[in-house]
Amino acid sequence: MGSPHYTPSGTPVSGAKGQSSAMRTEFDLIETGIQVMNAMPFVVTIDDFNTAGSYFVAIPWAGLIVGAYAVNKVANTSNATLLTLELEGNLVTQDAWEFGSSDAVDTVVASVPTTLNAVVAGDAIEIITDGGGGSVMPGTVTLLIERT
């Protein structure tokens, strides 16, 4: 199975002896590929962004919340809908994150958490919807967690 982050160089060949330099080079390529995959996404299904409520996701390792993305599956046709994150009851500092009052279906909105975004293994991240809009608007949220 191939990987977009690592392409085998073909050296050293199977059964090669005495080629430690080539092996070290190959291990360096593998390490670089693994570092690219340091951040993992967590996807949460949201029943209705336009109903005030909370959704929780448990994180199994220590890290930083480095991105928050949401996509709606129905157009938002009334007021804006604000989204926020809390980590163990504390508000995560982040860019404005909302669906506008006239965002079309499949609109992706993103936010970059900047402080108070450090996750301890076993922490629960709370995704909060303010219920600002009127129509039922399901969708998903993807949180990008970088391992530390």
Order of alpha helices (4+ residues) and beta strands (2+ residues): alpha-beta-beta-beta-beta-beta-beta-beta-beta-beta-beta-beta-beta
